[in-house]
Amino acid sequence: MSEKKQEMTIWQHLDELRKRLLFAAITIVVGVAVSILFADWLLDLIARPIGGLENLLSIQVTENLSVYFRVTLLSGFILSLPFTFLQLFLFISPGLTPKERKWIILAVPLATLLFVAGAVFAYLVMLPAAIPFLVEFPGPEVLPKWKDYVNFVTSLIFWIGLSFEAPLIMFILAKLGIVDARGLAKQWRIAVIAIALIAAVATPTPDPINMALLMAPLLILYLLGILLAALASREKSKE
């Protein structure tokens, strides 16, 4: 009887997960639909770091179409972030205490703000520093393809936005008792090496200046994560 009940519970969880994923996908579709209304402005915005659309080449027949959907998809994903994080909260909330639900509710807007902050940092700081270096590097004149350029820009914005979620992840792990602030502080040397590796991979240019531009905010975010982990550990010890 207990095994059957456990099996039904597992299927109920899977069904709930399927429902939340479906709702998250719908919110992304809605976000993409809204982004399509501003597609021309978004394409112009993406092209600004390299000097505008006139500095880019479109060679393949389907290139403009694929770029159009890639840009609107990224925009739709960013617009849907609060609703996507809300679906995640609704999925895990039945297993949380009322106090833990309060923390998760606060984490939803924080996660959105962190991702947007990372995307803005990539666009306003990383791209203006990286594009001139890449275009003016010694060699033949660079004639960027529209598709390659947009893939480069959108990938950079997405991954740096994702890396800015680190403090929130550290907070959640501390709330779960997996890590603590003291342990994170003691491992600062390993953290610096890991951040340097992340910056080396994510930075679009090999020069140390652009790498340092990314390392600086990641180190600050790591310190912020330690503070949030300390707050989470203190609350957990009170409970």
Secondary structure, DSSP 8 states (H G I E B T S, - for coil): -HHHHHHHHHHHHHHHHHHHHHHHHHHHHHHHHHHHHTHHHHHHHHHGGGT-GGG-B--STTHHHHHHHHHHHHHHHHHHHHHHHHHHHHHHGGGS-HHHHHHHHHHHHHHHHHHHHHHHHIIIIIHHHHHHHHHSSSSS----BHHHHHHHHHHHHHHHHHHTTHHHHHHHHHHTTS--HHHHHHTHHHHHHHHHHHHHHH-SS-SHHHHHHHHHHHHHHHHHHHHHHHHHHHHHHH-
